[in-house]
C-alpha cells in the first residue's frame, strides 16, 4: 500500500513478526534448559546408585 497506510501496516507487521521470533527463541531455550536439567538429574541418580 502506498503512503502512510503502508508504513503503519508494515510497522505493526514488523512488531508482530519480532514477537513471534522472540517467543520461538524463548521456547527453544526453555527446552534446552529442561534437557540439561534432566541430564544432570540422571547423572546424579546414576552416581547415587553406583555408590550404594
PDBQT receptor file of N, H, CA, C and O in Angstrom, charges set to zero:
ATOM      1  N   UNK A   1       0.843  -1.180   0.000  1.00  0.00    +0.000 N 
ATOM      2  CA  UNK A   1       0.000   0.000   0.000  1.00  0.00    +0.000 C 
ATOM      3  C   UNK A   1       0.895   1.254   0.000  1.00  0.00    +0.000 C 
ATOM      4  O   UNK A   1       1.811   1.359   0.816  1.00  0.00    +0.000 OA
ATOM      5  N   UNK A   2       0.647   2.145  -0.859  1.00  0.00    +0.000 N 
ATOM      6  H   UNK A   2      -0.097   2.060  -1.522  1.00  0.00    +0.000 HD
ATOM      7  CA  UNK A   2       1.441   3.373  -0.889  1.00  0.00    +0.000 C 
ATOM      8  C   UNK A   2       0.990   4.342   0.207  1.00  0.00    +0.000 C 
ATOM      9  O   UNK A   2      -0.149   4.313   0.672  1.00  0.00    +0.000 OA
ATOM     10  N   UNK A   3       1.911   5.176   0.586  1.00  0.00    +0.000 N 
ATOM     11  H   UNK A   3       2.837   5.200   0.209  1.00  0.00    +0.000 HD
ATOM     12  CA  UNK A   3       1.554   6.228   1.547  1.00  0.00    +0.000 C 
ATOM     13  C   UNK A   3       1.707   5.786   2.989  1.00  0.00    +0.000 C 
ATOM     14  O   UNK A   3       2.368   4.794   3.298  1.00  0.00    +0.000 OA
ATOM     15  N   UNK A   4       1.074   6.554   3.858  1.00  0.00    +0.000 N 
ATOM     16  H   UNK A   4       0.537   7.359   3.607  1.00  0.00    +0.000 HD
ATOM     17  CA  UNK A   4       1.222   6.345   5.292  1.00  0.00    +0.000 C 
ATOM     18  C   UNK A   4       0.574   5.060   5.764  1.00  0.00    +0.000 C 
ATOM     19  O   UNK A   4       1.002   4.488   6.766  1.00  0.00    +0.000 OA
ATOM     20  N   UNK A   5      -0.456   4.590   5.057  1.00  0.00    +0.000 N 
ATOM     21  H   UNK A   5      -0.803   5.055   4.242  1.00  0.00    +0.000 HD
ATOM     22  CA  UNK A   5      -1.129   3.342   5.465  1.00  0.00    +0.000 C 
ATOM     23  C   UNK A   5      -0.197   2.145   5.358  1.00  0.00    +0.000 C 
ATOM     24  O   UNK A   5      -0.221   1.251   6.204  1.00  0.00    +0.000 OA
ATOM     25  N   UNK A   6       0.623   2.134   4.318  1.00  0.00    +0.000 N 
ATOM     26  H   UNK A   6       0.643   2.861   3.632  1.00  0.00    +0.000 HD
ATOM     27  CA  UNK A   6       1.590   1.059   4.155  1.00  0.00    +0.000 C 
ATOM     28  C   UNK A   6       2.631   1.061   5.261  1.00  0.00    +0.000 C 
ATOM     29  O   UNK A   6       3.017   0.004   5.760  1.00  0.00    +0.000 OA
ATOM     30  N   UNK A   7       3.085   2.248   5.642  1.00  0.00    +0.000 N 
ATOM     31  H   UNK A   7       2.771   3.107   5.235  1.00  0.00    +0.000 HD
ATOM     32  CA  UNK A   7       4.048   2.351   6.739  1.00  0.00    +0.000 C 
ATOM     33  C   UNK A   7       3.439   1.873   8.055  1.00  0.00    +0.000 C 
ATOM     34  O   UNK A   7       4.095   1.189   8.841  1.00  0.00    +0.000 OA
ATOM     35  N   UNK A   8       2.192   2.237   8.284  1.00  0.00    +0.000 N 
ATOM     36  H   UNK A   8       1.659   2.793   7.646  1.00  0.00    +0.000 HD
ATOM     37  CA  UNK A   8       1.512   1.836   9.515  1.00  0.00    +0.000 C 
ATOM     38  C   UNK A   8       1.343   0.316   9.566  1.00  0.00    +0.000 C 
ATOM     39  O   UNK A   8       1.635  -0.307  10.587  1.00  0.00    +0.000 OA
ATOM     40  N   UNK A   9       0.884  -0.270   8.490  1.00  0.00    +0.000 N 
ATOM     41  H   UNK A   9       0.647   0.236   7.660  1.00  0.00    +0.000 HD
ATOM     42  CA  UNK A   9       0.695  -1.722   8.436  1.00  0.00    +0.000 C 
ATOM     43  C   UNK A   9       2.031  -2.449   8.553  1.00  0.00    +0.000 C 
ATOM     44  O   UNK A   9       2.137  -3.441   9.273  1.00  0.00    +0.000 OA
ATOM     45  N   UNK A  10       3.042  -1.963   7.854  1.00  0.00    +0.000 N 
ATOM     46  H   UNK A  10       2.955  -1.157   7.269  1.00  0.00    +0.000 HD
ATOM     47  CA  UNK A  10       4.350  -2.621   7.918  1.00  0.00    +0.000 C 
ATOM     48  C   UNK A  10       4.961  -2.493   9.308  1.00  0.00    +0.000 C 
ATOM     49  O   UNK A  10       5.656  -3.407   9.753  1.00  0.00    +0.000 OA
ATOM     50  N   UNK A  11       4.725  -1.397   9.995  1.00  0.00    +0.000 N 
ATOM     51  H   UNK A  11       4.160  -0.655   9.633  1.00  0.00    +0.000 HD
ATOM     52  CA  UNK A  11       5.226  -1.233  11.366  1.00  0.00    +0.000 C 
ATOM     53  C   UNK A  11       4.623  -2.260  12.304  1.00  0.00    +0.000 C 
ATOM     54  O   UNK A  11       5.334  -2.899  13.080  1.00  0.00    +0.000 OA
ATOM     55  N   UNK A  12       3.295  -2.419  12.228  1.00  0.00    +0.000 N 
ATOM     56  H   UNK A  12       2.718  -1.900  11.597  1.00  0.00    +0.000 HD
ATOM     57  CA  UNK A  12       2.638  -3.418  13.065  1.00  0.00    +0.000 C 
ATOM     58  C   UNK A  12       3.052  -4.836  12.676  1.00  0.00    +0.000 C 
ATOM     59  O   UNK A  12       3.218  -5.692  13.546  1.00  0.00    +0.000 OA
ATOM     60  N   UNK A  13       3.217  -5.087  11.397  1.00  0.00    +0.000 N 
ATOM     61  H   UNK A  13       3.083  -4.392  10.691  1.00  0.00    +0.000 HD
ATOM     62  CA  UNK A  13       3.640  -6.413  10.945  1.00  0.00    +0.000 C 
ATOM     63  C   UNK A  13       5.047  -6.732  11.429  1.00  0.00    +0.000 C 
ATOM     64  O   UNK A  13       5.330  -7.868  11.811  1.00  0.00    +0.000 OA
ATOM     65  N   UNK A  14       5.931  -5.738  11.416  1.00  0.00    +0.000 N 
ATOM     66  H   UNK A  14       5.701  -4.815  11.106  1.00  0.00    +0.000 HD
ATOM     67  CA  UNK A  14       7.295  -5.948  11.891  1.00  0.00    +0.000 C 
ATOM     68  C   UNK A  14       7.314  -6.295  13.377  1.00  0.00    +0.000 C 
ATOM     69  O   UNK A  14       8.028  -7.209  13.792  1.00  0.00    +0.000 OA
ATOM     70  N   UNK A  15       6.545  -5.582  14.170  1.00  0.00    +0.000 N 
ATOM     71  H   UNK A  15       5.965  -4.840  13.834  1.00  0.00    +0.000 HD
ATOM     72  CA  UNK A  15       6.459  -5.865  15.604  1.00  0.00    +0.000 C 
ATOM     73  C   UNK A  15       5.871  -7.249  15.841  1.00  0.00    +0.000 C 
ATOM     74  O   UNK A  15       6.345  -7.982  16.708  1.00  0.00    +0.000 OA
ATOM     75  N   UNK A  16       4.856  -7.609  15.088  1.00  0.00    +0.000 N 
ATOM     76  H   UNK A  16       4.471  -7.013  14.383  1.00  0.00    +0.000 HD
ATOM     77  CA  UNK A  16       4.201  -8.911  15.225  1.00  0.00    +0.000 C 
ATOM     78  C   UNK A  16       5.194 -10.037  14.905  1.00  0.00    +0.000 C 
ATOM     79  O   UNK A  16       5.270 -11.023  15.639  1.00  0.00    +0.000 OA
ATOM     80  N   UNK A  17       5.946  -9.893  13.823  1.00  0.00    +0.000 N 
ATOM     81  H   UNK A  17       5.884  -9.092  13.228  1.00  0.00    +0.000 HD
ATOM     82  CA  UNK A  17       6.934 -10.908  13.466  1.00  0.00    +0.000 C 
ATOM     83  C   UNK A  17       8.062 -10.995  14.496  1.00  0.00    +0.000 C 
ATOM     84  O   UNK A  17       8.530 -12.089  14.814  1.00  0.00    +0.000 OA
ATOM     85  N   UNK A  18       8.493  -9.860  15.011  1.00  0.00    +0.000 N 
ATOM     86  H   UNK A  18       8.113  -8.971  14.753  1.00  0.00    +0.000 HD
ATOM     87  CA  UNK A  18       9.548  -9.869  16.025  1.00  0.00    +0.000 C 
ATOM     88  C   UNK A  18       9.075 -10.597  17.281  1.00  0.00    +0.000 C 
ATOM     89  O   UNK A  18       9.847 -11.340  17.887  1.00  0.00    +0.000 OA
ATOM     90  N   UNK A  19       7.836 -10.399  17.675  1.00  0.00    +0.000 N 
ATOM     91  H   UNK A  19       7.209  -9.795  17.182  1.00  0.00    +0.000 HD
ATOM     92  CA  UNK A  19       7.296 -11.101  18.837  1.00  0.00    +0.000 C 
ATOM     93  C   UNK A  19       7.233 -12.606  18.604  1.00  0.00    +0.000 C 
ATOM     94  O   UNK A  19       7.525 -13.387  19.510  1.00  0.00    +0.000 OA
ATOM     95  N   UNK A  20       6.857 -13.011  17.411  1.00  0.00    +0.000 N 
ATOM     96  H   UNK A  20       6.620 -12.376  16.676  1.00  0.00    +0.000 HD
ATOM     97  CA  UNK A  20       6.810 -14.443  17.094  1.00  0.00    +0.000 C 
ATOM     98  C   UNK A  20       8.203 -15.045  17.192  1.00  0.00    +0.000 C 
ATOM     99  O   UNK A  20       8.377 -16.102  17.797  1.00  0.00    +0.000 OA
ATOM    100  N   UNK A  21       9.195 -14.388  16.606  1.00  0.00    +0.000 N 
ATOM    101  H   UNK A  21       9.053 -13.529  16.114  1.00  0.00    +0.000 HD
ATOM    102  CA  UNK A  21      10.563 -14.895  16.653  1.00  0.00    +0.000 C 
ATOM    103  C   UNK A  21      11.086 -14.964  18.083  1.00  0.00    +0.000 C 
ATOM    104  O   UNK A  21      11.757 -15.930  18.448  1.00  0.00    +0.000 OA
ATOM    105  N   UNK A  22      10.789 -13.956  18.893  1.00  0.00    +0.000 N 
ATOM    106  H   UNK A  22      10.244 -13.172  18.596  1.00  0.00    +0.000 HD
ATOM    107  CA  UNK A  22      11.260 -13.966  20.277  1.00  0.00    +0.000 C 
ATOM    108  C   UNK A  22      10.603 -15.078  21.081  1.00  0.00    +0.000 C 
ATOM    109  O   UNK A  22      11.250 -15.699  21.925  1.00  0.00    +0.000 OA
ATOM    110  N   UNK A  23       9.322 -15.335  20.827  1.00  0.00    +0.000 N 
ATOM    111  H   UNK A  23       8.796 -14.830  20.142  1.00  0.00    +0.000 HD
ATOM    112  CA  UNK A  23       8.639 -16.421  21.532  1.00  0.00    +0.000 C 
ATOM    113  C   UNK A  23       9.183 -17.781  21.138  1.00  0.00    +0.000 C 
ATOM    114  O   UNK A  23       9.349 -18.650  21.995  1.00  0.00    +0.000 OA
ATOM    115  N   UNK A  24       9.462 -17.980  19.868  1.00  0.00    +0.000 N 
ATOM    116  H   UNK A  24       9.327 -17.275  19.172  1.00  0.00    +0.000 HD
ATOM    117  CA  UNK A  24      10.036 -19.246  19.412  1.00  0.00    +0.000 C 
ATOM    118  C   UNK A  24      11.419 -19.444  20.022  1.00  0.00    +0.000 C 
ATOM    119  O   UNK A  24      11.752 -20.545  20.460  1.00  0.00    +0.000 OA
ATOM    120  N   UNK A  25      12.218 -18.394  20.053  1.00  0.00    +0.000 N 
ATOM    121  H   UNK A  25      11.947 -17.499  19.697  1.00  0.00    +0.000 HD
ATOM    122  CA  UNK A  25      13.556 -18.469  20.627  1.00  0.00    +0.000 C 
ATOM    123  C   UNK A  25      13.480 -18.807  22.117  1.00  0.00    +0.000 C 
ATOM    124  O   UNK A  25      14.259 -19.625  22.606  1.00  0.00    +0.000 OA
ATOM    125  N   UNK A  26      12.549 -18.184  22.838  1.00  0.00    +0.000 N 
ATOM    126  H   UNK A  26      11.916 -17.519  22.441  1.00  0.00    +0.000 HD
ATOM    127  CA  UNK A  26      12.387 -18.457  24.271  1.00  0.00    +0.000 C 
ATOM    128  C   UNK A  26      11.964 -19.908  24.497  1.00  0.00    +0.000 C 
ATOM    129  O   UNK A  26      12.439 -20.548  25.436  1.00  0.00    +0.000 OA
ATOM    130  N   UNK A  27      11.087 -20.429  23.656  1.00  0.00    +0.000 N 
ATOM    131  H   UNK A  27      10.702 -19.909  22.894  1.00  0.00    +0.000 HD
ATOM    132  CA  UNK A  27      10.669 -21.828  23.794  1.00  0.00    +0.000 C 
ATOM    133  C   UNK A  27      11.831 -22.784  23.542  1.00  0.00    +0.000 C 
ATOM    134  O   UNK A  27      11.964 -23.799  24.227  1.00  0.00    +0.000 OA
ATOM    135  N   UNK A  28      12.664 -22.465  22.571  1.00  0.00    +0.000 N 
ATOM    136  H   UNK A  28      12.556 -21.641  22.014  1.00  0.00    +0.000 HD
ATOM    137  CA  UNK A  28      13.826 -23.313  22.278  1.00  0.00    +0.000 C 
ATOM    138  C   UNK A  28      14.793 -23.294  23.463  1.00  0.00    +0.000 C 
ATOM    139  O   UNK A  28      15.290 -24.344  23.872  1.00  0.00    +0.000 OA
ATOM    140  N   UNK A  29      15.062 -22.109  24.017  1.00  0.00    +0.000 N 
ATOM    141  H   UNK A  29      14.658 -21.257  23.685  1.00  0.00    +0.000 HD
ATOM    142  CA  UNK A  29      15.959 -22.012  25.168  1.00  0.00    +0.000 C 
ATOM    143  C   UNK A  29      15.391 -22.749  26.374  1.00  0.00    +0.000 C 
ATOM    144  O   UNK A  29      16.131 -23.393  27.118  1.00  0.00    +0.000 OA
ATOM    145  N   UNK A  30      14.084 -22.656  26.566  1.00  0.00    +0.000 N 
ATOM    146  H   UNK A  30      13.482 -22.133  25.961  1.00  0.00    +0.000 HD
ATOM    147  CA  UNK A  30      13.438 -23.349  27.680  1.00  0.00    +0.000 C 
ATOM    148  C   UNK A  30      13.576 -24.859  27.519  1.00  0.00    +0.000 C 
ATOM    149  O   UNK A  30      13.817 -25.566  28.497  1.00  0.00    +0.000 OA
ATOM    150  N   UNK A  31      13.428 -25.352  26.314  1.00  0.00    +0.000 N 
ATOM    151  H   UNK A  31      13.232 -24.777  25.519  1.00  0.00    +0.000 HD
ATOM    152  CA  UNK A  31      13.584 -26.784  26.054  1.00  0.00    +0.000 C 
ATOM    153  C   UNK A  31      15.007 -27.249  26.297  1.00  0.00    +0.000 C 
ATOM    154  O   UNK A  31      15.223 -28.331  26.843  1.00  0.00    +0.000 OA
ATOM    155  N   UNK A  32      15.980 -26.441  25.896  1.00  0.00    +0.000 N 
ATOM    156  H   UNK A  32      15.805 -25.562  25.452  1.00  0.00    +0.000 HD
ATOM    157  CA  UNK A  32      17.383 -26.792  26.114  1.00  0.00    +0.000 C 
ATOM    158  C   UNK A  32      17.687 -26.837  27.613  1.00  0.00    +0.000 C 
ATOM    159  O   UNK A  32      18.365 -27.750  28.081  1.00  0.00    +0.000 OA
ATOM    160  N   UNK A  33      17.189 -25.859  28.361  1.00  0.00    +0.000 N 
ATOM    161  H   UNK A  33      16.637 -25.116  27.981  1.00  0.00    +0.000 HD
ATOM    162  CA  UNK A  33      17.420 -25.830  29.800  1.00  0.00    +0.000 C 
ATOM    163  C   UNK A  33      16.768 -27.035  30.472  1.00  0.00    +0.000 C 
ATOM    164  O   UNK A  33      17.342 -27.623  31.389  1.00  0.00    +0.000 OA
ATOM    165  N   UNK A  34      15.573 -27.401  30.018  1.00  0.00    +0.000 N 
ATOM    166  H   UNK A  34      15.107 -26.923  29.274  1.00  0.00    +0.000 HD
ATOM    167  CA  UNK A  34      14.878 -28.561  30.577  1.00  0.00    +0.000 C 
ATOM    168  C   UNK A  34      15.682 -29.832  30.322  1.00  0.00    +0.000 C 
ATOM    169  O   UNK A  34      15.806 -30.676  31.209  1.00  0.00    +0.000 OA
ATOM    170  N   UNK A  35      16.224 -29.972  29.125  1.00  0.00    +0.000 N 
ATOM    171  H   UNK A  35      16.124 -29.287  28.404  1.00  0.00    +0.000 HD
ATOM    172  CA  UNK A  35      17.030 -31.146  28.789  1.00  0.00    +0.000 C 
ATOM    173  C   UNK A  35      18.299 -31.209  29.638  1.00  0.00    +0.000 C 
ATOM    174  O   UNK A  35      18.673 -32.278  30.121  1.00  0.00    +0.000 OA
ATOM    175  N   UNK A  36      18.956 -30.071  29.818  1.00  0.00    +0.000 N 
ATOM    176  H   UNK A  36      18.652 -29.203  29.426  1.00  0.00    +0.000 HD
ATOM    177  CA  UNK A  36      20.178 -30.039  30.632  1.00  0.00    +0.000 C 
ATOM    178  C   UNK A  36      19.874 -30.432  32.071  1.00  0.00    +0.000 C 
ATOM    179  O   UNK A  36      20.637 -31.173  32.691  1.00  0.00    +0.000 OA
ATOM    180  N   UNK A  37      18.758 -29.936  32.604  1.00  0.00    +0.000 N 
ATOM    181  H   UNK A  37      18.138 -29.334  32.100  1.00  0.00    +0.000 HD
ATOM    182  CA  UNK A  37      18.374 -30.270  33.972  1.00  0.00    +0.000 C 
ATOM    183  C   UNK A  37      18.072 -31.753  34.100  1.00  0.00    +0.000 C 
ATOM    184  O   UNK A  37      18.461 -32.381  35.085  1.00  0.00    +0.000 OA
ATOM    185  N   UNK A  38      17.388 -32.317  33.124  1.00  0.00    +0.000 N 
ATOM    186  H   UNK A  38      17.071 -31.807  32.324  1.00  0.00    +0.000 HD
ATOM    187  CA  UNK A  38      17.075 -33.742  33.155  1.00  0.00    +0.000 C 
ATOM    188  C   UNK A  38      18.345 -34.579  33.095  1.00  0.00    +0.000 C 
ATOM    189  O   UNK A  38      18.445 -35.599  33.778  1.00  0.00    +0.000 OA
ATOM    190  N   UNK A  39      19.304 -34.170  32.299  1.00  0.00    +0.000 N 
ATOM    191  H   UNK A  39      19.223 -33.342  31.744  1.00  0.00    +0.000 HD
ATOM    192  CA  UNK A  39      20.574 -34.900  32.193  1.00  0.00    +0.000 C 
ATOM    193  C   UNK A  39      21.324 -34.841  33.520  1.00  0.00    +0.000 C 
ATOM    194  O   UNK A  39      21.870 -35.850  33.967  1.00  0.00    +0.000 OA
ATOM    195  N   UNK A  40      21.357 -33.668  34.154  1.00  0.00    +0.000 N 
ATOM    196  H   UNK A  40      20.914 -32.848  33.791  1.00  0.00    +0.000 HD
ATOM    197  CA  UNK A  40      22.036 -33.544  35.443  1.00  0.00    +0.000 C 
ATOM    198  C   UNK A  40      21.377 -34.435  36.495  1.00  0.00    +0.000 C 
ATOM    199  O   UNK A  40      22.068 -35.066  37.294  1.00  0.00    +0.000 OA
ATOM    200  N   UNK A  41      20.044 -34.488  36.496  1.00  0.00    +0.000 N 
ATOM    201  H   UNK A  41      19.483 -33.975  35.847  1.00  0.00    +0.000 HD
ATOM    202  CA  UNK A  41      19.356 -35.341  37.458  1.00  0.00    +0.000 C 
ATOM    203  C   UNK A  41      19.651 -36.813  37.202  1.00  0.00    +0.000 C 
ATOM    204  O   UNK A  41      19.830 -37.579  38.148  1.00  0.00    +0.000 OA
ATOM    205  N   UNK A  42      19.703 -37.215  35.945  1.00  0.00    +0.000 N 
ATOM    206  H   UNK A  42      19.558 -36.592  35.176  1.00  0.00    +0.000 HD
ATOM    207  CA  UNK A  42      20.023 -38.603  35.627  1.00  0.00    +0.000 C 
ATOM    208  C   UNK A  42      21.451 -38.941  36.037  1.00  0.00    +0.000 C 
ATOM    209  O   UNK A  42      21.709 -40.033  36.545  1.00  0.00    +0.000 OA
ATOM    210  N   UNK A  43      22.381 -38.011  35.820  1.00  0.00    +0.000 N 
ATOM    211  H   UNK A  43      22.171 -37.125  35.408  1.00  0.00    +0.000 HD
ATOM    212  CA  UNK A  43      23.769 -38.249  36.225  1.00  0.00    +0.000 C 
ATOM    213  C   UNK A  43      23.881 -38.373  37.741  1.00  0.00    +0.000 C 
ATOM    214  O   UNK A  43      24.594 -39.236  38.252  1.00  0.00    +0.000 OA
ATOM    215  N   UNK A  44      23.176 -37.511  38.446  1.00  0.00    +0.000 N 
ATOM    216  H   UNK A  44      22.596 -36.810  38.031  1.00  0.00    +0.000 HD
ATOM    217  CA  UNK A  44      23.205 -37.557  39.903  1.00  0.00    +0.000 C 
ATOM    218  C   UNK A  44      22.598 -38.864  40.406  1.00  0.00    +0.000 C 
ATOM    219  O   UNK A  44      23.114 -39.470  41.345  1.00  0.00    +0.000 OA
ATOM    220  N   UNK A  45      21.520 -39.293  39.791  1.00  0.00    +0.000 N 
ATOM    221  H   UNK A  45      21.100 -38.801  39.028  1.00  0.00    +0.000 HD
ATOM    222  CA  UNK A  45      20.864 -40.533  40.172  1.00  0.00    +0.000 C 
ATOM    223  C   UNK A  45      21.770 -41.735  39.913  1.00  0.00    +0.000 C 
ATOM    224  O   UNK A  45      21.839 -42.653  40.730  1.00  0.00    +0.000 OA
ATOM    225  N   UNK A  46      22.455 -41.727  38.787  1.00  0.00    +0.000 N 
ATOM    226  H   UNK A  46      22.398 -40.981  38.123  1.00  0.00    +0.000 HD
ATOM    227  CA  UNK A  46      23.335 -42.847  38.463  1.00  0.00    +0.000 C 
ATOM    228  C   UNK A  46      24.550 -42.875  39.394  1.00  0.00    +0.000 C 
ATOM    229  O   UNK A  46      25.048 -43.953  39.721  1.00  0.00    +0.000 OA
ATOM    230  N   UNK A  47      25.038 -41.696  39.826  1.00  0.00    +0.000 N 
ATOM    231  H   UNK A  47      24.634 -40.821  39.560  1.00  0.00    +0.000 HD
ATOM    232  CA  UNK A  47      26.139 -41.645  40.781  1.00  0.00    +0.000 C 
ATOM    233  C   UNK A  47      25.705 -42.213  42.124  1.00  0.00    +0.000 C 
ATOM    234  O   UNK A  47      26.474 -42.919  42.776  1.00  0.00    +0.000 OA
ATOM    235  N   UNK A  48      24.475 -41.912  42.543  1.00  0.00    +0.000 N 
ATOM    236  H   UNK A  48      23.850 -41.339  42.012  1.00  0.00    +0.000 HD
ATOM    237  CA  UNK A  48      23.964 -42.431  43.809  1.00  0.00    +0.000 C 
ATOM    238  C   UNK A  48      23.809 -43.942  43.754  1.00  0.00    +0.000 C 
ATOM    239  O   UNK A  48      24.058 -44.620  44.751  1.00  0.00    +0.000 OA
ATOM    240  N   UNK A  49      23.412 -44.474  42.633  1.00  0.00    +0.000 N 
ATOM    241  H   UNK A  49      23.209 -43.923  41.823  1.00  0.00    +0.000 HD
ATOM    242  CA  UNK A  49      23.228 -45.919  42.506  1.00  0.00    +0.000 C 
ATOM    243  C   UNK A  49      24.561 -46.649  42.519  1.00  0.00    +0.000 C 
ATOM    244  O   UNK A  49      24.656 -47.752  43.055  1.00  0.00    +0.000 OA
ATOM    245  N   UNK A  50      25.592 -46.046  41.934  1.00  0.00    +0.000 N 
ATOM    246  H   UNK A  50      25.514 -45.150  41.497  1.00  0.00    +0.000 HD
ATOM    247  CA  UNK A  50      26.893 -46.716  41.892  1.00  0.00    +0.000 C 
ATOM    248  C   UNK A  50      27.588 -46.667  43.239  1.00  0.00    +0.000 C 
ATOM    249  O   UNK A  50      28.404 -47.540  43.535  1.00  0.00    +0.000 OA
ATOM    250  N   UNK A  51      27.289 -45.673  44.066  1.00  0.00    +0.000 N 
ATOM    251  H   UNK A  51      26.626 -44.964  43.826  1.00  0.00    +0.000 HD
ATOM    252  CA  UNK A  51      27.910 -45.571  45.385  1.00  0.00    +0.000 C 
ATOM    253  C   UNK A  51      27.355 -46.600  46.371  1.00  0.00    +0.000 C 
ATOM    254  O   UNK A  51      28.073 -47.063  47.258  1.00  0.00    +0.000 OA
ATOM    255  N   UNK A  52      26.100 -46.953  46.218  1.00  0.00    +0.000 N 
ATOM    256  H   UNK A  52      25.517 -46.578  45.498  1.00  0.00    +0.000 HD
ATOM    257  CA  UNK A  52      25.491 -47.895  47.178  1.00  0.00    +0.000 C 
ATOM    258  C   UNK A  52      25.722 -49.323  46.817  1.00  0.00    +0.000 C 
ATOM    259  O   UNK A  52      25.270 -50.220  47.529  1.00  0.00    +0.000 OA
TER     260      UNK A  52
